[in-house]
Amino acid sequence: MSPVKPTTDVPQTANKKGPFTEAVAPSNPSTGIVTQPTFEQIQMRAYHLWLQRGQIEGSEAQNWLDAEQELIRELNRSMKPGKSSKQ
């Protein structure tokens, strides 16, 4: 039996460098600040969640919402003032 595919088209290979390595259009073009993940980022994260959770049919909406929230949290953490990559 072949594996069940998600209802949305997703690339067969994941970006191994992470979800934010692609060029992203800023949510606020005047400031250049990205406040929302792209459709493709959410789609890829939702697909990975679907795989991790056992490829359960009918879980697309929950996986999408969870993926979107995870990515938004990551964006918010990376934008906090005073955060430095040096330790």
Long-range contacts (C-beta under 8 A, 24 or more apart in sequence): 3-55, 4-55, 4-57, 6-46, 6-47, 6-50, 6-60, 7-60, 8-43, 8-46, 8-47, 8-60, 10-43, 10-44, 10-47, 11-44, 14-44, 14-48, 15-44, 19-44, 19-45, 19-71, 19-74, 20-74, 20-75, 20-78, 33-79, 34-75, 35-75, 35-79, 36-72, 36-75, 37-68, 37-71, 37-72, 37-75, 41-71, 42-67, 42-68, 42-71, 43-67, 45-70, 45-71
